Amino acid sequence: MIRFDNVSKTYPKQNRPALDNVSLEIEKGEFVFLVGSSGSGKSTFLRLCLREERPSTGAVHVLGKDLGKLSNWKVPHMRRQLGTVFQDFRLLPNKTVGQNVAFALEVIGKPKSAINKVVPEVLDLVGLGGKEERMPGELSGGEQQRVAIARAFVNRPMLLIADEPTGNLDPQNSVGIMKLLDRINRTGTTVLMATHDQAIVDQMRKRVIELDKGLLVRDQARGVYGYQS
Amino acid sequence: MRAQFVLSEIGVGLRRNLTMTIAVVVSVALSLALAGASLLVRDQVNSMKDYWYDKVEVSIYFCAKADHNSPQCAAGAATDDQIKQVKADLDKLTPLVQSSTFESPQEAYQHFKQSNPDNPLLAAVGADALPASWRVKLSDPTKYDVIQSAFAGKPGVKSVEDQRKILENLFGLLRGLQTAAFVIMALMLCVALLLIVNTVRVSAFSRRRETGIMRLVGASNFYVQMPFIAEAAFAALLGAGLASLLLVGGHFFIHGWLAKKVLFINFIGLSSVLAVIPLLVVVGMAMAGIAAFFTLRKYLKV
């Protein structure tokens, strides 16, 4: 699903690489936490997966494609096959919940009939059934993140990438979001989630990848946030 | 339904940027109107050339009694023999010389009186003061030089004059106007282009959230950029429409008012004006679309 072969990434005008010779593989259907302090290279890792950046050296394979060799015009097509969720939700404030989810389908040219059918379904799935007409501003943070997840999942992607999806949420809402991501993972979708949330990582007991100053320092099945005795 | 979605996005974009849109529309309209005007002036000059060059003649003036001061006429007024000799020489040049008519001093005086009835000189000038002349019509009016070199300096000939010179002054004026319109148009076009670039940039910035999400969910580059390009092209279309109205308005002004005052010019018709309009629309929209496209390449990284 995701494979990094000796990947380094150095941004222009920076001496230290943001990612330093990282090699790892994430299999289909896995649930993986990406942890590490700020500046450890988590964001760079995710940006490489989304082909927002290209690696300086090494190769990044996502969904079977070598992203370094993927031409620019094929990138949109590649992004349609994965879902992305961010800490700041990234919803359009002037569109309703239903329109926000539908937007993802409209811009890739899905027919109206398909959109009308699939949007209520996915909103039901994330637990927002009946809130289609609400505006994002009227919803709680947890609910807004559910809308974002609905939008990311509406195309049934093989891979869901989440960048600190619980970063702006209280513990109770965070648990709700994690349950939702777990449920999505059980449908067979691979989930890669960057997080700072120790409690969640410790509780879920999934694979943990830790980065520190760009280096891969830990790759542990059923791990916890930090090393414990 | 995709078209409807796209059109609503364009509407939202244009309204959000209303002041900039108006600026773009007005500057595009002015530059296109000037472009159209300068094209039409060229048409006007061409049609006037066709019309007038048919009518212009070369005049070979003979020495009159009053001309004894000028060196060519030191021998006094031209004799009948000299006039006949010139006619004979003219007839030898037949393919070029289509026809020639003689104007006696008396006829010249009558013509002068008709065209300048209030001229105070009229009383002072007698019929003898005006020269006799051959009015020569050429098959090719540009070959005036042949006549000039053949007859200037011949005995009894005072001067050879080409009426085209008078017209050339008028055409020169019109060409000057055309050039001025062109220069102003070029400047206005720069203003319009910069405004379009800036409008698209502001528009792309104010909608970076939408475009960011579009990229996120895998909208194609074309789909992300198209609303911006369509917006610019639509604003240019409005500008071209306004420019067309200005030109048609100008046409009616000229035909309704100026044509009555200036009788000697045969103004070009509405069909010429209408023929220019599609060109303006195409040029305006293409210009705006291309400007938007290149702006987006810089400000809307995919």
Interface residues (C-beta under 8 A of the other chain):
Chain A: N72 W73 V75 P76 H77 M78 R79 R80 Q81 T84 R90 L92 F103 A104 E106 V107 I108 G109 P111 K112 R151 N155
Chain B: M1 R2 F5 R209 E210 G212 I213 M214 R215 L216 V217 G218 A219 S220 N221 Y223 V224 V302
